[in-house]
């Protein structure tokens, strides 16, 4: 199907439906083909890419799970603050 720009703008929903049903849609300017309307292909995200996306963005201290660090964190949680 070949459609000029103005009718394409007013019937974009119908044109998308036509493309979804397998029809080829060419958008023309003054009767000359200017663009093809095609289905968008969404890239599939692999689990590997998701897991590797944080590499180099975070740092963990070597002593993050030491007894001293755990005691310091526990002490911070046990402190009470007066808001009066």
PDB file of N, CA, C and O in Angstrom:
ATOM      1  N   UNK A   1       0.853  -1.163   0.000  1.00  0.00           N
ATOM      2  CA  UNK A   1       0.000   0.000   0.000  1.00  0.00           C
ATOM      3  C   UNK A   1       0.901   1.230   0.000  1.00  0.00           C
ATOM      4  O   UNK A   1       1.883   1.288   0.741  1.00  0.00           O
ATOM      5  N   UNK A   2       0.568   2.199  -0.823  1.00  0.00           N
ATOM      6  CA  UNK A   2       1.324   3.445  -0.924  1.00  0.00           C
ATOM      7  C   UNK A   2       0.415   4.588  -0.489  1.00  0.00           C
ATOM      8  O   UNK A   2      -0.686   4.744  -1.016  1.00  0.00           O
ATOM      9  N   UNK A   3       0.874   5.391   0.476  1.00  0.00           N
ATOM     10  CA  UNK A   3       0.050   6.466   1.045  1.00  0.00           C
ATOM     11  C   UNK A   3       0.877   7.739   1.111  1.00  0.00           C
ATOM     12  O   UNK A   3       2.034   7.712   1.528  1.00  0.00           O
ATOM     13  N   UNK A   4       0.278   8.870   0.694  1.00  0.00           N
ATOM     14  CA  UNK A   4       0.963  10.155   0.830  1.00  0.00           C
ATOM     15  C   UNK A   4       1.004  10.583   2.304  1.00  0.00           C
ATOM     16  O   UNK A   4       0.278  10.038   3.136  1.00  0.00           O
ATOM     17  N   UNK A   5       1.840  11.542   2.608  1.00  0.00           N
ATOM     18  CA  UNK A   5       2.112  11.934   3.997  1.00  0.00           C
ATOM     19  C   UNK A   5       0.859  12.404   4.738  1.00  0.00           C
ATOM     20  O   UNK A   5       0.602  11.944   5.850  1.00  0.00           O
ATOM     21  N   UNK A   6       0.079  13.304   4.149  1.00  0.00           N
ATOM     22  CA  UNK A   6      -1.085  13.838   4.867  1.00  0.00           C
ATOM     23  C   UNK A   6      -2.084  12.737   5.241  1.00  0.00           C
ATOM     24  O   UNK A   6      -2.485  12.666   6.402  1.00  0.00           O
ATOM     25  N   UNK A   7      -2.501  11.881   4.308  1.00  0.00           N
ATOM     26  CA  UNK A   7      -3.403  10.794   4.703  1.00  0.00           C
ATOM     27  C   UNK A   7      -2.741   9.827   5.702  1.00  0.00           C
ATOM     28  O   UNK A   7      -3.420   9.237   6.542  1.00  0.00           O
ATOM     29  N   UNK A   8      -1.424   9.673   5.602  1.00  0.00           N
ATOM     30  CA  UNK A   8      -0.726   8.795   6.545  1.00  0.00           C
ATOM     31  C   UNK A   8      -0.811   9.357   7.959  1.00  0.00           C
ATOM     32  O   UNK A   8      -0.997   8.609   8.919  1.00  0.00           O
ATOM     33  N   UNK A   9      -0.674  10.684   8.088  1.00  0.00           N
ATOM     34  CA  UNK A   9      -0.752  11.304   9.418  1.00  0.00           C
ATOM     35  C   UNK A   9      -2.138  11.138  10.028  1.00  0.00           C
ATOM     36  O   UNK A   9      -2.261  10.928  11.234  1.00  0.00           O
ATOM     37  N   UNK A  10      -3.159  11.227   9.224  1.00  0.00           N
ATOM     38  CA  UNK A  10      -4.516  11.138   9.759  1.00  0.00           C
ATOM     39  C   UNK A  10      -4.974   9.694   9.976  1.00  0.00           C
ATOM     40  O   UNK A  10      -5.951   9.457  10.686  1.00  0.00           O
ATOM     41  N   UNK A  11      -4.279   8.731   9.373  1.00  0.00           N
ATOM     42  CA  UNK A  11      -4.683   7.322   9.487  1.00  0.00           C
ATOM     43  C   UNK A  11      -3.573   6.433  10.035  1.00  0.00           C
ATOM     44  O   UNK A  11      -3.486   5.255   9.687  1.00  0.00           O
ATOM     45  N   UNK A  12      -2.737   6.990  10.880  1.00  0.00           N
ATOM     46  CA  UNK A  12      -1.578   6.230  11.354  1.00  0.00           C
ATOM     47  C   UNK A  12      -1.981   4.932  12.068  1.00  0.00           C
ATOM     48  O   UNK A  12      -1.289   3.923  11.929  1.00  0.00           O
ATOM     49  N   UNK A  13      -3.059   4.936  12.809  1.00  0.00           N
ATOM     50  CA  UNK A  13      -3.498   3.722  13.506  1.00  0.00           C
ATOM     51  C   UNK A  13      -3.865   2.617  12.517  1.00  0.00           C
ATOM     52  O   UNK A  13      -3.520   1.454  12.723  1.00  0.00           O
ATOM     53  N   UNK A  14      -4.557   2.980  11.454  1.00  0.00           N
ATOM     54  CA  UNK A  14      -4.934   1.993  10.434  1.00  0.00           C
ATOM     55  C   UNK A  14      -3.706   1.462   9.705  1.00  0.00           C
ATOM     56  O   UNK A  14      -3.634   0.278   9.378  1.00  0.00           O
ATOM     57  N   UNK A  15      -2.739   2.344   9.453  1.00  0.00           N
ATOM     58  CA  UNK A  15      -1.517   1.917   8.773  1.00  0.00           C
ATOM     59  C   UNK A  15      -0.708   0.959   9.642  1.00  0.00           C
ATOM     60  O   UNK A  15      -0.150  -0.017   9.141  1.00  0.00           O
ATOM     61  N   UNK A  16      -0.645   1.232  10.928  1.00  0.00           N
ATOM     62  CA  UNK A  16       0.064   0.337  11.845  1.00  0.00           C
ATOM     63  C   UNK A  16      -0.624  -1.018  11.885  1.00  0.00           C
ATOM     64  O   UNK A  16       0.041  -2.053  11.898  1.00  0.00           O
ATOM     65  N   UNK A  17      -1.951  -1.018  11.906  1.00  0.00           N
ATOM     66  CA  UNK A  17      -2.697  -2.281  11.891  1.00  0.00           C
ATOM     67  C   UNK A  17      -2.409  -3.058  10.608  1.00  0.00           C
ATOM     68  O   UNK A  17      -2.283  -4.283  10.632  1.00  0.00           O
ATOM     69  N   UNK A  18      -2.307  -2.342   9.492  1.00  0.00           N
ATOM     70  CA  UNK A  18      -2.002  -3.003   8.221  1.00  0.00           C
ATOM     71  C   UNK A  18      -0.619  -3.637   8.252  1.00  0.00           C
ATOM     72  O   UNK A  18      -0.434  -4.759   7.779  1.00  0.00           O
ATOM     73  N   UNK A  19       0.352  -2.919   8.809  1.00  0.00           N
ATOM     74  CA  UNK A  19       1.709  -3.466   8.915  1.00  0.00           C
ATOM     75  C   UNK A  19       1.716  -4.678   9.830  1.00  0.00           C
ATOM     76  O   UNK A  19       2.379  -5.675   9.540  1.00  0.00           O
ATOM     77  N   UNK A  20       0.981  -4.598  10.936  1.00  0.00           N
ATOM     78  CA  UNK A  20       0.913  -5.727  11.869  1.00  0.00           C
ATOM     79  C   UNK A  20       0.291  -6.956  11.227  1.00  0.00           C
ATOM     80  O   UNK A  20       0.594  -8.085  11.614  1.00  0.00           O
ATOM     81  N   UNK A  21      -0.575  -6.742  10.251  1.00  0.00           N
ATOM     82  CA  UNK A  21      -1.200  -7.882   9.577  1.00  0.00           C
ATOM     83  C   UNK A  21      -0.351  -8.396   8.407  1.00  0.00           C
ATOM     84  O   UNK A  21      -0.747  -9.330   7.710  1.00  0.00           O
ATOM     85  N   UNK A  22       0.807  -7.786   8.200  1.00  0.00           N
ATOM     86  CA  UNK A  22       1.733  -8.290   7.193  1.00  0.00           C
ATOM     87  C   UNK A  22       1.794  -7.488   5.909  1.00  0.00           C
ATOM     88  O   UNK A  22       2.539  -7.842   4.995  1.00  0.00           O
ATOM     89  N   UNK A  23       1.032  -6.426   5.825  1.00  0.00           N
ATOM     90  CA  UNK A  23       1.020  -5.622   4.606  1.00  0.00           C
ATOM     91  C   UNK A  23       2.204  -4.660   4.592  1.00  0.00           C
ATOM     92  O   UNK A  23       2.619  -4.162   5.638  1.00  0.00           O
ATOM     93  N   UNK A  24       2.742  -4.403   3.407  1.00  0.00           N
ATOM     94  CA  UNK A  24       3.835  -3.447   3.260  1.00  0.00           C
ATOM     95  C   UNK A  24       3.231  -2.059   3.060  1.00  0.00           C
ATOM     96  O   UNK A  24       2.348  -1.878   2.221  1.00  0.00           O
ATOM     97  N   UNK A  25       3.707  -1.079   3.829  1.00  0.00           N
ATOM     98  CA  UNK A  25       3.183   0.285   3.725  1.00  0.00           C
ATOM     99  C   UNK A  25       4.329   1.219   3.355  1.00  0.00           C
ATOM    100  O   UNK A  25       5.349   1.273   4.043  1.00  0.00           O
ATOM    101  N   UNK A  26       4.151   1.950   2.263  1.00  0.00           N
ATOM    102  CA  UNK A  26       5.139   2.924   1.809  1.00  0.00           C
ATOM    103  C   UNK A  26       4.513   4.304   1.962  1.00  0.00           C
ATOM    104  O   UNK A  26       3.415   4.553   1.464  1.00  0.00           O
ATOM    105  N   UNK A  27       5.211   5.195   2.651  1.00  0.00           N
ATOM    106  CA  UNK A  27       4.741   6.572   2.812  1.00  0.00           C
ATOM    107  C   UNK A  27       5.445   7.407   1.747  1.00  0.00           C
ATOM    108  O   UNK A  27       6.669   7.374   1.616  1.00  0.00           O
ATOM    109  N   UNK A  28       4.649   8.152   0.994  1.00  0.00           N
ATOM    110  CA  UNK A  28       5.187   8.906  -0.139  1.00  0.00           C
ATOM    111  C   UNK A  28       5.041  10.405   0.078  1.00  0.00           C
ATOM    112  O   UNK A  28       4.170  10.871   0.812  1.00  0.00           O
ATOM    113  N   UNK A  29       5.929  11.145  -0.590  1.00  0.00           N
ATOM    114  CA  UNK A  29       5.844  12.608  -0.607  1.00  0.00           C
ATOM    115  C   UNK A  29       5.634  12.998  -2.067  1.00  0.00           C
ATOM    116  O   UNK A  29       6.490  12.743  -2.914  1.00  0.00           O
ATOM    117  N   UNK A  30       4.515  13.604  -2.348  1.00  0.00           N
ATOM    118  CA  UNK A  30       4.151  13.972  -3.723  1.00  0.00           C
ATOM    119  C   UNK A  30       4.201  12.770  -4.668  1.00  0.00           C
ATOM    120  O   UNK A  30       4.625  12.892  -5.817  1.00  0.00           O
ATOM    121  N   UNK A  31       3.769  11.621  -4.180  1.00  0.00           N
ATOM    122  CA  UNK A  31       3.718  10.425  -5.004  1.00  0.00           C
ATOM    123  C   UNK A  31       5.013   9.646  -5.088  1.00  0.00           C
ATOM    124  O   UNK A  31       5.031   8.541  -5.631  1.00  0.00           O
ATOM    125  N   UNK A  32       6.099  10.195  -4.563  1.00  0.00           N
ATOM    126  CA  UNK A  32       7.403   9.517  -4.596  1.00  0.00           C
ATOM    127  C   UNK A  32       7.664   8.856  -3.241  1.00  0.00           C
ATOM    128  O   UNK A  32       7.501   9.501  -2.206  1.00  0.00           O
ATOM    129  N   UNK A  33       8.065   7.583  -3.229  1.00  0.00           N
ATOM    130  CA  UNK A  33       8.320   6.890  -1.957  1.00  0.00           C
ATOM    131  C   UNK A  33       9.347   7.637  -1.100  1.00  0.00           C
ATOM    132  O   UNK A  33      10.416   8.015  -1.581  1.00  0.00           O
ATOM    133  N   UNK A  34       9.008   7.840   0.162  1.00  0.00           N
ATOM    134  CA  UNK A  34       9.897   8.543   1.093  1.00  0.00           C
ATOM    135  C   UNK A  34      10.312   7.648   2.259  1.00  0.00           C
ATOM    136  O   UNK A  34      11.424   7.766   2.774  1.00  0.00           O
ATOM    137  N   UNK A  35       9.410   6.751   2.675  1.00  0.00           N
ATOM    138  CA  UNK A  35       9.724   5.900   3.836  1.00  0.00           C
ATOM    139  C   UNK A  35       8.883   4.638   3.790  1.00  0.00           C
ATOM    140  O   UNK A  35       7.798   4.612   3.209  1.00  0.00           O
ATOM    141  N   UNK A  36       9.403   3.594   4.414  1.00  0.00           N
ATOM    142  CA  UNK A  36       8.653   2.344   4.587  1.00  0.00           C
ATOM    143  C   UNK A  36       8.249   2.234   6.045  1.00  0.00           C
ATOM    144  O   UNK A  36       9.047   2.512   6.940  1.00  0.00           O
ATOM    145  N   UNK A  37       7.024   1.835   6.282  1.00  0.00           N
ATOM    146  CA  UNK A  37       6.544   1.606   7.639  1.00  0.00           C
ATOM    147  C   UNK A  37       6.739   0.126   7.932  1.00  0.00           C
ATOM    148  O   UNK A  37       6.239  -0.730   7.203  1.00  0.00           O
ATOM    149  N   UNK A  38       7.471  -0.172   9.005  1.00  0.00           N
ATOM    150  CA  UNK A  38       7.794  -1.567   9.311  1.00  0.00           C
ATOM    151  C   UNK A  38       7.577  -1.844  10.792  1.00  0.00           C
ATOM    152  O   UNK A  38       7.562  -0.929  11.615  1.00  0.00           O
ATOM    153  N   UNK A  39       7.406  -3.129  11.118  1.00  0.00           N
ATOM    154  CA  UNK A  39       7.268  -3.539  12.512  1.00  0.00           C
ATOM    155  C   UNK A  39       8.570  -3.297  13.262  1.00  0.00           C
ATOM    156  O   UNK A  39       9.658  -3.513  12.728  1.00  0.00           O
ATOM    157  N   UNK A  40       8.447  -2.853  14.483  1.00  0.00           N
ATOM    158  CA  UNK A  40       9.624  -2.661  15.326  1.00  0.00           C
ATOM    159  C   UNK A  40       9.993  -3.993  15.965  1.00  0.00           C
ATOM    160  O   UNK A  40       9.126  -4.727  16.441  1.00  0.00           O
ATOM    161  N   UNK A  41      11.267  -4.293  15.970  1.00  0.00           N
ATOM    162  CA  UNK A  41      11.741  -5.506  16.624  1.00  0.00           C
ATOM    163  C   UNK A  41      12.366  -5.119  17.953  1.00  0.00           C
ATOM    164  O   UNK A  41      13.343  -4.371  17.993  1.00  0.00           O
ATOM    165  N   UNK A  42      11.806  -5.626  19.032  1.00  0.00           N
ATOM    166  CA  UNK A  42      12.346  -5.314  20.348  1.00  0.00           C
ATOM    167  C   UNK A  42      13.465  -6.296  20.661  1.00  0.00           C
ATOM    168  O   UNK A  42      13.268  -7.508  20.571  1.00  0.00           O
ATOM    169  N   UNK A  43      14.632  -5.790  21.025  1.00  0.00           N
ATOM    170  CA  UNK A  43      15.743  -6.687  21.347  1.00  0.00           C
ATOM    171  C   UNK A  43      15.456  -7.449  22.630  1.00  0.00           C
ATOM    172  O   UNK A  43      14.920  -6.898  23.591  1.00  0.00           O
ATOM    173  N   UNK A  44      15.816  -8.706  22.629  1.00  0.00           N
ATOM    174  CA  UNK A  44      15.629  -9.515  23.824  1.00  0.00           C
ATOM    175  C   UNK A  44      16.829  -9.316  24.736  1.00  0.00           C
ATOM    176  O   UNK A  44      17.978  -9.439  24.310  1.00  0.00           O
ATOM    177  N   UNK A  45      16.546  -9.007  25.999  1.00  0.00           N
ATOM    178  CA  UNK A  45      17.620  -8.834  26.967  1.00  0.00           C
ATOM    179  C   UNK A  45      17.992 -10.196  27.519  1.00  0.00           C
ATOM    180  O   UNK A  45      17.149 -10.953  28.000  1.00  0.00           O
ATOM    181  N   UNK A  46      19.253 -10.477  27.436  1.00  0.00           N
ATOM    182  CA  UNK A  46      19.686 -11.748  27.996  1.00  0.00           C
ATOM    183  C   UNK A  46      20.021 -11.549  29.472  1.00  0.00           C
ATOM    184  O   UNK A  46      20.409 -10.459  29.893  1.00  0.00           O
ATOM    185  N   UNK A  47      19.870 -12.587  30.223  1.00  0.00           N
ATOM    186  CA  UNK A  47      20.171 -12.527  31.652  1.00  0.00           C
ATOM    187  C   UNK A  47      21.633 -12.148  31.872  1.00  0.00           C
ATOM    188  O   UNK A  47      21.963 -11.451  32.831  1.00  0.00           O
ATOM    189  N   UNK A  48      22.479 -12.598  31.004  1.00  0.00           N
ATOM    190  CA  UNK A  48      23.902 -12.311  31.135  1.00  0.00           C
ATOM    191  C   UNK A  48      24.164 -10.809  31.058  1.00  0.00           C
ATOM    192  O   UNK A  48      24.946 -10.278  31.846  1.00  0.00           O
ATOM    193  N   UNK A  49      23.520 -10.122  30.118  1.00  0.00           N
ATOM    194  CA  UNK A  49      23.715  -8.684  29.995  1.00  0.00           C
ATOM    195  C   UNK A  49      23.209  -7.932  31.218  1.00  0.00           C
ATOM    196  O   UNK A  49      23.822  -6.954  31.647  1.00  0.00           O
ATOM    197  N   UNK A  50      22.093  -8.386  31.780  1.00  0.00           N
ATOM    198  CA  UNK A  50      21.542  -7.723  32.956  1.00  0.00           C
ATOM    199  C   UNK A  50      22.495  -7.875  34.137  1.00  0.00           C
ATOM    200  O   UNK A  50      22.741  -6.915  34.867  1.00  0.00           O
ATOM    201  N   UNK A  51      23.027  -9.071  34.322  1.00  0.00           N
ATOM    202  CA  UNK A  51      23.918  -9.298  35.454  1.00  0.00           C
ATOM    203  C   UNK A  51      25.234  -8.556  35.305  1.00  0.00           C
ATOM    204  O   UNK A  51      25.828  -8.153  36.306  1.00  0.00           O
ATOM    205  N   UNK A  52      25.697  -8.369  34.091  1.00  0.00           N
ATOM    206  CA  UNK A  52      26.989  -7.734  33.868  1.00  0.00           C
ATOM    207  C   UNK A  52      26.888  -6.212  33.760  1.00  0.00           C
ATOM    208  O   UNK A  52      27.909  -5.541  33.606  1.00  0.00           O
ATOM    209  N   UNK A  53      25.697  -5.665  33.835  1.00  0.00           N
ATOM    210  CA  UNK A  53      25.532  -4.230  33.626  1.00  0.00           C
ATOM    211  C   UNK A  53      26.121  -3.390  34.758  1.00  0.00           C
ATOM    212  O   UNK A  53      26.366  -2.200  34.559  1.00  0.00           O
ATOM    213  N   UNK A  54      26.354  -3.960  35.927  1.00  0.00           N
ATOM    214  CA  UNK A  54      26.876  -3.195  37.048  1.00  0.00           C
ATOM    215  C   UNK A  54      28.383  -3.292  37.224  1.00  0.00           C
ATOM    216  O   UNK A  54      28.933  -2.732  38.173  1.00  0.00           O
ATOM    217  N   UNK A  55      29.056  -3.997  36.323  1.00  0.00           N
ATOM    218  CA  UNK A  55      30.506  -4.175  36.458  1.00  0.00           C
ATOM    219  C   UNK A  55      31.200  -2.821  36.396  1.00  0.00           C
ATOM    220  O   UNK A  55      30.959  -2.024  35.489  1.00  0.00           O
ATOM    221  N   UNK A  56      32.067  -2.575  37.379  1.00  0.00           N
ATOM    222  CA  UNK A  56      32.827  -1.342  37.429  1.00  0.00           C
ATOM    223  C   UNK A  56      32.072  -0.172  38.033  1.00  0.00           C
ATOM    224  O   UNK A  56      32.614   0.932  38.093  1.00  0.00           O
ATOM    225  N   UNK A  57      30.849  -0.370  38.479  1.00  0.00           N
ATOM    226  CA  UNK A  57      30.051   0.727  39.023  1.00  0.00           C
ATOM    227  C   UNK A  57      29.955   0.680  40.544  1.00  0.00           C
ATOM    228  O   UNK A  57      29.384   1.579  41.161  1.00  0.00           O
ATOM    229  N   UNK A  58      30.499  -0.344  41.135  1.00  0.00           N
ATOM    230  CA  UNK A  58      30.378  -0.440  42.582  1.00  0.00           C
ATOM    231  C   UNK A  58      31.629  -1.084  43.157  1.00  0.00           C
ATOM    232  O   UNK A  58      32.320  -1.849  42.484  1.00  0.00           O
ATOM    233  N   UNK A  59      31.905  -0.762  44.406  1.00  0.00           N
ATOM    234  CA  UNK A  59      33.094  -1.265  45.064  1.00  0.00           C
ATOM    235  C   UNK A  59      32.691  -1.785  46.438  1.00  0.00           C
ATOM    236  O   UNK A  59      31.899  -1.154  47.138  1.00  0.00           O
ATOM    237  N   UNK A  60      33.234  -2.931  46.820  1.00  0.00           N
ATOM    238  CA  UNK A  60      32.955  -3.512  48.132  1.00  0.00           C
ATOM    239  C   UNK A  60      34.273  -3.631  48.879  1.00  0.00           C
ATOM    240  O   UNK A  60      35.244  -4.193  48.372  1.00  0.00           O
ATOM    241  N   UNK A  61      34.291  -3.097  50.079  1.00  0.00           N
ATOM    242  CA  UNK A  61      35.487  -3.144  50.902  1.00  0.00           C
ATOM    243  C   UNK A  61      35.829  -4.592  51.250  1.00  0.00           C
ATOM    244  O   UNK A  61      34.928  -5.400  51.477  1.00  0.00           O
ATOM    245  N   UNK A  62      37.128  -4.931  51.296  1.00  0.00           N
ATOM    246  CA  UNK A  62      37.512  -6.292  51.635  1.00  0.00           C
ATOM    247  C   UNK A  62      37.060  -6.712  53.041  1.00  0.00           C
ATOM    248  O   UNK A  62      36.881  -7.902  53.301  1.00  0.00           O
ATOM    249  N   UNK A  63      36.878  -5.752  53.936  1.00  0.00           N
ATOM    250  CA  UNK A  63      36.490  -6.096  55.314  1.00  0.00           C
ATOM    251  C   UNK A  63      34.990  -5.850  55.565  1.00  0.00           C
ATOM    252  O   UNK A  63      34.588  -5.642  56.709  1.00  0.00           O
ATOM    253  N   UNK A  64      34.163  -5.872  54.512  1.00  0.00           N
ATOM    254  CA  UNK A  64      32.756  -5.539  54.668  1.00  0.00           C
ATOM    255  C   UNK A  64      32.025  -6.487  55.616  1.00  0.00           C
ATOM    256  O   UNK A  64      31.007  -6.106  56.193  1.00  0.00           O
ATOM    257  N   UNK A  65      32.511  -7.688  55.787  1.00  0.00           N
ATOM    258  CA  UNK A  65      31.820  -8.664  56.616  1.00  0.00           C
ATOM    259  C   UNK A  65      32.662  -9.069  57.827  1.00  0.00           C
ATOM    260  O   UNK A  65      32.500 -10.167  58.359  1.00  0.00           O
ATOM    261  N   UNK A  66      33.555  -8.186  58.258  1.00  0.00           N
ATOM    262  CA  UNK A  66      34.395  -8.518  59.415  1.00  0.00           C
ATOM    263  C   UNK A  66      33.595  -8.334  60.707  1.00  0.00           C
ATOM    264  O   UNK A  66      32.562  -7.663  60.713  1.00  0.00           O
ATOM    265  N   UNK A  67      34.072  -8.928  61.786  1.00  0.00           N
ATOM    266  CA  UNK A  67      33.392  -8.812  63.074  1.00  0.00           C
ATOM    267  C   UNK A  67      33.353  -7.369  63.559  1.00  0.00           C
ATOM    268  O   UNK A  67      32.356  -6.925  64.128  1.00  0.00           O
ATOM    269  N   UNK A  68      34.448  -6.635  63.329  1.00  0.00           N
ATOM    270  CA  UNK A  68      34.499  -5.241  63.774  1.00  0.00           C
ATOM    271  C   UNK A  68      33.470  -4.384  63.029  1.00  0.00           C
ATOM    272  O   UNK A  68      32.766  -3.574  63.632  1.00  0.00           O
ATOM    273  N   UNK A  69      33.396  -4.579  61.716  1.00  0.00           N
ATOM    274  CA  UNK A  69      32.440  -3.807  60.919  1.00  0.00           C
ATOM    275  C   UNK A  69      31.011  -4.139  61.330  1.00  0.00           C
ATOM    276  O   UNK A  69      30.179  -3.241  61.459  1.00  0.00           O
ATOM    277  N   UNK A  70      30.721  -5.419  61.539  1.00  0.00           N
ATOM    278  CA  UNK A  70      29.386  -5.822  61.960  1.00  0.00           C
ATOM    279  C   UNK A  70      29.031  -5.219  63.313  1.00  0.00           C
ATOM    280  O   UNK A  70      27.889  -4.818  63.537  1.00  0.00           O
ATOM    281  N   UNK A  71      30.008  -5.154  64.218  1.00  0.00           N
ATOM    282  CA  UNK A  71      29.764  -4.574  65.539  1.00  0.00           C
ATOM    283  C   UNK A  71      29.482  -3.076  65.421  1.00  0.00           C
ATOM    284  O   UNK A  71      28.607  -2.553  66.112  1.00  0.00           O
ATOM    285  N   UNK A  72      30.222  -2.383  64.547  1.00  0.00           N
ATOM    286  CA  UNK A  72      30.000  -0.950  64.350  1.00  0.00           C
ATOM    287  C   UNK A  72      28.595  -0.690  63.786  1.00  0.00           C
ATOM    288  O   UNK A  72      27.902   0.228  64.224  1.00  0.00           O
ATOM    289  N   UNK A  73      28.196  -1.494  62.829  1.00  0.00           N
ATOM    290  CA  UNK A  73      26.868  -1.322  62.234  1.00  0.00           C
ATOM    291  C   UNK A  73      25.779  -1.616  63.260  1.00  0.00           C
ATOM    292  O   UNK A  73      24.789  -0.888  63.335  1.00  0.00           O
ATOM    293  N   UNK A  74      25.948  -2.663  64.044  1.00  0.00           N
ATOM    294  CA  UNK A  74      24.972  -3.005  65.078  1.00  0.00           C
ATOM    295  C   UNK A  74      24.856  -1.872  66.084  1.00  0.00           C
ATOM    296  O   UNK A  74      23.751  -1.537  66.512  1.00  0.00           O
ATOM    297  N   UNK A  75      25.988  -1.273  66.472  1.00  0.00           N
ATOM    298  CA  UNK A  75      25.975  -0.166  67.428  1.00  0.00           C
ATOM    299  C   UNK A  75      25.212   1.028  66.858  1.00  0.00           C
ATOM    300  O   UNK A  75      24.481   1.702  67.584  1.00  0.00           O
ATOM    301  N   UNK A  76      25.378   1.289  65.574  1.00  0.00           N
ATOM    302  CA  UNK A  76      24.659   2.400  64.957  1.00  0.00           C
ATOM    303  C   UNK A  76      23.149   2.176  64.979  1.00  0.00           C
ATOM    304  O   UNK A  76      22.386   3.120  65.182  1.00  0.00           O
ATOM    305  N   UNK A  77      22.712   0.922  64.770  1.00  0.00           N
ATOM    306  CA  UNK A  77      21.288   0.619  64.795  1.00  0.00           C
ATOM    307  C   UNK A  77      20.716   0.643  66.206  1.00  0.00           C
ATOM    308  O   UNK A  77      19.530   0.918  66.389  1.00  0.00           O
ATOM    309  N   UNK A  78      21.531   0.363  67.185  1.00  0.00           N
ATOM    310  CA  UNK A  78      21.050   0.302  68.565  1.00  0.00           C
ATOM    311  C   UNK A  78      20.956   1.671  69.218  1.00  0.00           C
ATOM    312  O   UNK A  78      20.246   1.833  70.211  1.00  0.00           O
ATOM    313  N   UNK A  79      21.655   2.650  68.682  1.00  0.00           N
ATOM    314  CA  UNK A  79      21.599   3.998  69.240  1.00  0.00           C
ATOM    315  C   UNK A  79      20.193   4.552  69.075  1.00  0.00           C
ATOM    316  O   UNK A  79      19.541   4.333  68.054  1.00  0.00           O
ATOM    317  N   UNK A  80      19.735   5.270  70.093  1.00  0.00           N
ATOM    318  CA  UNK A  80      18.446   5.944  69.992  1.00  0.00           C
ATOM    319  C   UNK A  80      18.682   7.432  69.925  1.00  0.00           C
ATOM    320  O   UNK A  80      19.602   7.960  70.549  1.00  0.00           O
ATOM    321  N   UNK A  81      17.840   8.105  69.159  1.00  0.00           N
ATOM    322  CA  UNK A  81      17.978   9.556  69.037  1.00  0.00           C
ATOM    323  C   UNK A  81      16.721  10.199  69.618  1.00  0.00           C
ATOM    324  O   UNK A  81      15.598   9.752  69.386  1.00  0.00           O
ATOM    325  N   UNK A  82      16.953  11.245  70.367  1.00  0.00           N
ATOM    326  CA  UNK A  82      15.827  12.019  70.883  1.00  0.00           C
ATOM    327  C   UNK A  82      15.489  13.116  69.867  1.00  0.00           C
ATOM    328  O   UNK A  82      16.356  13.877  69.439  1.00  0.00           O
ATOM    329  N   UNK A  83      14.242  13.172  69.506  1.00  0.00           N
ATOM    330  CA  UNK A  83      13.812  14.174  68.546  1.00  0.00           C
ATOM    331  C   UNK A  83      13.122  15.359  69.237  1.00  0.00           C
ATOM    332  O   UNK A  83      12.534  16.205  68.563  1.00  0.00           O
ATOM    333  N   UNK A  84      13.187  15.427  70.530  1.00  0.00           N
ATOM    334  CA  UNK A  84      12.565  16.538  71.259  1.00  0.00           C
ATOM    335  C   UNK A  84      13.505  17.698  71.385  1.00  0.00           C
ATOM    336  O   UNK A  84      13.149  18.721  71.970  1.00  0.00           O
TER     337      UNK A  84
END
